Amino acid sequence: MKHLLCTISTFFILSNIISAQTAGNGDNTTGLNNVKLTENILINNWSDAKTKYRWDWLETPKDDVNVYRYFSKESLMVVCKAPELIWAQADLPYNPLPAFWYYEATFNNVKGKSENVETGLLLKATSNGEEVKVFFVVNHFDQKYAFIQYNMVQHRWLHLNRLVGNTNNYSAAINKYDTKKDFASNKLKLQREGNTFLLYINDILVEKVVLNDPASSLNKLHGIGIAGKGHQAYYIDKIKFAVFDSTVKNTTVVKYEVKSP
């Protein structure tokens, strides 16, 4: 499996969350125009993510200078050794992603040497031939989040959500790091319903982002990933990605087999 490690030396503090009304297998009625859709699960655990999709640098050797990622039972363990933002990503069989989907994962932080850390979800896009990363991350020390994108060619950051003041938004929904227990757990979920992005933290809707620009990179998403910044250790479990299909009457689990080169 081919791997690609991406790091950024300049990082504008990120953080943004997600969690929405999730659907079980079968028909589900979303909050947008009461449209009845069918949930098709692409990824329901790390085994799915590893065997069905090409996650760049999902696993890394222990002596890697930037990050050590490995599997332990049903969780992906991550040890960040560098202060920069580091991520792993995978392309999905949609380009672009449809207008109805959700992506969620639980981030469990167990150790941090600095309070300048973030963890969260990544969305991959290509806009006008330029690669764009969209991050939905939280800081479990100051309880702030951001929904922000980075243009890999122009090296430019752009906040996608409404800021309250001139810093990332505070939310009491973020579970703060317990220094005595060395632990914090936060479930992030990002759900798209038409032109609206719902950002959830620990099943609490913290913000709605309405997409008004048809040319936005958010309309050109084709991949997902995970991201972490700063010296810390954490593990990720309960990962899930699903799309909604209004044309299928019965639930269909989408299966895509990806062979390693």
C-alpha positions in Angstrom: 0.0 0.0 0.0 1.4 3.4 -0.9 1.8 5.9 1.8 2.1 9.7 1.9 2.9 11.7 5.0 1.8 15.3 4.8 3.0 17.9 7.3 2.6 21.7 7.4 5.0 23.9 9.2 2.7 26.8 9.4 -0.6 26.0 11.0 -3.4 28.4 11.9 -5.0 26.9 15.0 -8.0 24.8 14.0 -11.0 23.3 15.5 -14.6 22.4 14.6 -17.0 19.7 15.5 -19.7 17.5 14.4 -22.4 15.1 15.4 -25.9 15.0 14.1 -29.0 12.9 14.1 -27.6 9.6 12.9 -29.5 7.0 11.0 -29.5 3.3 11.5 -29.6 0.8 8.7 -32.7 1.4 6.6 -34.7 4.4 5.6 -34.1 7.7 7.4 -35.8 11.0 7.2 -33.3 13.9 7.3 -33.9 17.4 8.6 -33.7 19.0 5.2 -37.0 19.3 3.5 -38.1 16.0 5.1 -36.5 14.1 2.3 -36.6 10.3 2.7 -33.2 8.8 2.0 -31.5 5.4 2.3 -28.2 5.2 4.3 -25.4 3.4 2.5 -22.4 2.7 4.9 -19.0 2.8 3.2 -16.9 2.7 6.4 -18.1 1.3 9.7 -14.8 0.4 11.4 -11.1 0.6 10.9 -11.0 -2.8 9.2 -13.2 -1.4 6.5 -11.0 1.7 6.2 -7.9 -0.3 6.0 -8.9 -3.1 3.6 -11.4 -1.2 1.2 -9.7 2.1 0.8 -6.1 3.4 0.4 -5.3 5.4 3.5 -2.0 7.2 2.9 0.3 6.5 5.9 -2.5 5.1 8.0 0.1 2.9 9.7 3.6 4.1 10.2 6.8 2.6 11.6 7.6 3.2 15.2 10.8 5.0 14.3 9.1 7.5 12.0 10.3 11.0 13.1 6.9 12.6 12.8 4.2 10.2 13.8 3.7 6.6 14.9 0.3 5.1 14.0 -0.6 1.5 14.6 -3.6 -0.7 15.3 -4.5 -2.0 18.7 -7.6 -4.2 18.7 -10.4 -2.0 17.1 -8.6 1.4 17.6 -6.0 3.4 15.6 -3.3 4.5 18.0 -1.5 7.7 17.2 1.7 9.2 18.7 2.5 12.7 17.3 6.2 13.4 17.7 6.3 16.7 15.8 4.5 20.1 16.4 3.3 20.3 12.9 -0.1 19.3 11.6 0.0 15.7 10.3 -2.8 13.7 8.6 -3.7 10.5 6.8 -6.3 10.5 4.0 -8.2 8.3 1.6 -10.1 8.8 -1.7 -13.7 7.6 -1.8 -15.6 6.3 -4.9 -17.3 9.6 -5.4 -16.0 12.7 -7.1 -17.6 14.8 -5.9 -19.3 13.4 -2.8 -23.1 13.5 -3.0 -25.2 16.2 -1.2 -26.2 13.9 1.7 -23.6 12.2 3.9 -22.1 12.1 7.3 -18.6 11.3 8.7 -17.9 10.7 12.4 -15.1 9.4 14.7 -14.3 9.4 18.4 -10.9 10.9 19.4 -9.6 9.8 22.8 -6.6 11.9 23.9 -4.4 10.2 26.5 -1.3 12.3 26.7 -0.2 15.8 25.7 3.0 17.7 26.3 1.5 20.9 25.1 -1.8 22.7 25.1 -1.3 23.8 21.5 -2.8 20.6 20.1 -5.8 19.7 17.9 -7.4 16.5 16.6 -10.2 16.0 14.2 -11.6 15.1 10.8 -10.3 15.9 7.4 -12.1 16.3 4.0 -10.1 16.2 0.8 -11.1 18.4 -2.2 -9.7 19.5 -5.6 -10.8 23.0 -6.6 -9.6 24.5 -10.0 -6.9 21.9 -10.1 -5.6 22.8 -6.7 -5.6 20.4 -3.7 -7.6 21.7 -0.7 -7.8 20.2 2.8 -10.8 20.9 4.9 -10.4 20.4 8.7 -12.9 19.9 11.4 -10.9 19.9 14.6 -11.0 20.7 18.3 -8.6 21.7 21.1 -9.5 19.8 24.2 -7.6 22.2 26.4 -9.2 25.5 25.6 -12.4 23.9 24.3 -12.3 25.7 21.0 -13.1 24.4 17.5 -12.8 25.4 13.9 -14.1 24.5 10.4 -11.3 25.6 8.2 -9.6 24.9 4.8 -6.1 25.0 3.6 -5.1 25.5 0.0 -2.0 23.4 -0.6 -0.9 25.4 -3.7 -1.7 29.0 -2.4 -0.7 28.1 1.2 -3.8 30.0 2.4 -6.1 29.3 5.3 -9.8 30.2 5.1 -12.4 29.8 7.9 -15.6 28.2 6.7 -17.7 28.8 9.8 -18.8 32.0 11.5 -16.3 33.2 14.1 -17.3 34.8 17.4 -14.6 37.3 17.9 -11.2 36.8 16.2 -10.3 33.4 17.5 -11.7 29.9 17.1 -15.1 29.4 18.7 -15.5 28.2 22.2 -18.0 25.3 22.9 -18.9 23.8 26.2 -19.8 20.7 24.2 -16.1 19.8 24.0 -14.9 17.6 26.8 -12.0 19.3 28.4 -8.7 17.4 29.1 -8.5 16.0 32.6 -4.9 16.6 33.7 -5.3 14.2 36.6 -6.5 11.4 34.5 -4.6 12.4 31.4 -7.7 11.8 29.3 -10.3 13.5 27.1 -12.7 11.9 24.7 -14.7 13.8 22.0 -16.9 12.5 19.3 -16.8 14.6 16.1 -19.4 14.4 13.4 -19.9 16.3 10.3 -23.1 15.9 8.3 -24.1 17.4 5.0 -27.7 18.0 4.1 -28.0 19.7 0.7 -26.3 23.1 1.1 -26.1 22.9 4.9 -23.2 21.4 6.9 -24.1 20.4 10.4 -21.2 20.4 12.9 -21.6 18.3 16.0 -19.5 17.7 19.1 -20.5 14.8 21.4 -23.9 14.6 19.7 -24.5 18.3 20.3 -25.1 20.6 17.3 -22.7 23.5 17.7 -23.1 25.2 14.4 -24.8 25.1 11.0 -22.8 26.3 8.0 -24.8 27.2 4.9 -23.0 26.9 1.6 -23.9 29.8 -0.6 -21.0 29.7 -3.0 -21.5 27.1 -5.8 -17.8 27.3 -6.6 -16.8 26.4 -3.0 -14.3 23.6 -2.4 -17.0 22.0 -0.2 -18.8 21.1 -3.4 -15.8 19.3 -4.7 -15.0 16.9 -1.9 -13.8 13.4 -2.8 -11.9 12.0 0.2 -11.8 11.8 4.0 -9.1 11.6 6.6 -7.9 12.3 10.1 -5.6 15.0 11.4 -3.7 15.9 14.5 -1.4 18.7 15.6 1.2 19.0 18.3 3.0 16.7 20.7 0.4 14.3 21.9 -0.9 10.7 22.0 -4.4 9.7 21.2 -6.5 6.9 19.7 -9.5 6.9 17.4 -12.4 4.5 17.4 -16.0 4.2 16.2 -15.2 5.7 12.8 -18.1 5.8 10.3 -18.8 7.3 6.9 -22.1 6.9 5.1 -23.9 8.5 2.2 -27.6 8.8 1.6 -29.2 7.7 -1.6 -32.7 8.8 -2.5 -33.0 6.4 -5.4 -32.6 3.1 -3.5 -35.6 1.7 -1.6 -33.7 -0.8 0.5 -30.5 -0.5 2.5 -27.4 -1.4 0.5 -24.0 -1.7 2.1 -21.6 -0.4 -0.5 -18.6 -2.6 -1.1 -15.5 -1.4 -2.8 -12.4 -3.6 -3.0 -9.1 -1.8 -3.5 -6.1 -3.9 -4.3 -2.7 -2.9 -3.2 -0.3 -2.1 -6.1 
